[in-house]
């Protein structure tokens, strides 16, 4: 499948010492990684080649605090305000459509692309953000790029790329109740490590992947980069078509039929080979959680924190020692029952409607543990509106959680939402790096179910112990 | 961009594995609209205490490593976020090259576009360089881009890989955008043969 999408987008073929030139179907832009690229265009007197294939939004540096009486979301950070204003000016000057802060379609860049039906199978999609891999859930080739490359794509709609290798990530069997897509990808990364996928594009396959909703597949593809792979893909199927159909930018009428016919030809042919393969069994997979300072430092929620002294490799031992010191954890400690200060439900990994529904399922009729801060941050204004139409906001508010405006929020801690030094959080986001959620903050990555279960008890909690299997199924 | 032929300088050892771009430049410094002035924030959380004072035990604060031009990181250097602010910050902090056994894909690509050389060496050379830098902070190495070699103080030269296109651009001080712009006809031909399935402007009008 990767090869097919790649081949369909070659503008100029590559060679051993020469990257291929790929055509880019959709370029998503946000305020943080684009300013210097627009400046480059101005300096060189260039236009945006295809503003009609470009879409900008505001998500990273935007506050998620309540709207003022004027209905607007106040931006009090002067630097963030200047960055947002510069994006507004750039979009006006270069004719790029913009979903501005607080408007009905605004949201996290990797939530809005699929939501609008802009993300479609077989496309090439880039954005100056490493979690662009999310869009691969549709069978698109989607990856994060740097700001120089943002400039390249703005100016030429093309990108220089050496062809990556391919790795099959096969997830057999079926997930048990209480276990989610997030647990699959945390288990994959725990297995291969944060550098294991470097140089590869992943293709996720197998019964457990097929059984997932599009939103679950997005969660998995989203974190491909945490395993080192720039992109991850899932072959499109009826689930994919069903999700896209009827969305604002989905093809209509005869165009739809033609598109689906094209999409059906994208999946990897039988007998195709991969450069590498990882196999995981979903049947025996429990909820996962991270204990360290990168997403590869993950374990089954019922396991104990590993002991550095049991590691043979000196640098691995050093890394684990450093991580446990930062996290304030002891070797062989169980995380279950560990008190936390904050629960964060949001981010481009887990802020879609199904994530919020899962969290609400656990929090409904229950109360957030005393002294705990619980933030629920929808991925987009549309997700927010839908959740409110379903009454999920009331579930969260009545439980004692904060219901916020859409954005990256505490996943990136550059917008006012952040941990204080030393605080512990169970977070549904994608990175537990040192300081990622605030300088000195300590992150346990987990699923929305685990986060919600933790919210109720105030300590790290296995979601399977909170409610019966029927509620979780 | 200035042409780059070589980097000669002292080494700063930071041999942790999986150093992510959030450490190289924390997100709160990304609210800028230009590329300059990020050097002071490079490795900010490892470099400064809560009161803003430099931590004396961090390598970039040690007097013997001031002015080092080559950073030696552990395996998988530059993983995580795609922020190009990471190479901008490293260059702002005075580095012209980073040495590791391997680099994260996006960081490597970003570095090559800015003239920060990502130099990949074998494990043994990597260990040797770390020991040299730790034992004698005055150790100098020479990185020759044309020859693709890193020369150790004992005269041993190890080769490192770099793709021919990036090498050409760096040696000649040309940026990669010029090449893409020169392929305008091919891009137009591609657009002629492959009609667009989406139009992001459409929703603006309706």
Interface residues (C-beta under 8 A of the other chain):
Chain A: X8 X11 X12 X16 X17 X18 X19 X21 X23 X25 X26 X32 X33 X35 X36 X39 X40 X44 X46 X49 X50 X51 X52 X53 X54 X55 X60 X61 X77 X79 X80 X82 X83 X86 X97 X105 X116 X118 X120 X123 X128 X129 X130 X144 X145 X146 X147 X148 X149 X151 X152 X155 X156 X157 X158 X159 X160 X162 X164 X194 X195 X198 X199 X225 X226 X228 X230 X248 X249 X251 X255 X259 X294 X296 X315 X316 X318 X319 X322 X412 X413 X414 X421 X431 X433 X434 X435 X436 X439 X440
Chain B: X15 X16 X17 X18 X20 X22 X23 X26 X27 X28 X30 X31 X32 X33 X34 X35 X45 X50 X74 X75 X76 X79 X80 X81 X82 X83 X84 X85 X102 X104 X105 X106 X109 X110 X113 X114 X163 X164 X165 X175 X176 X177 X179 X180 X181 X183 X184 X186 X187 X190 X191 X194 X196 X197 X198 X199 X200 X201 X202 X203 X204
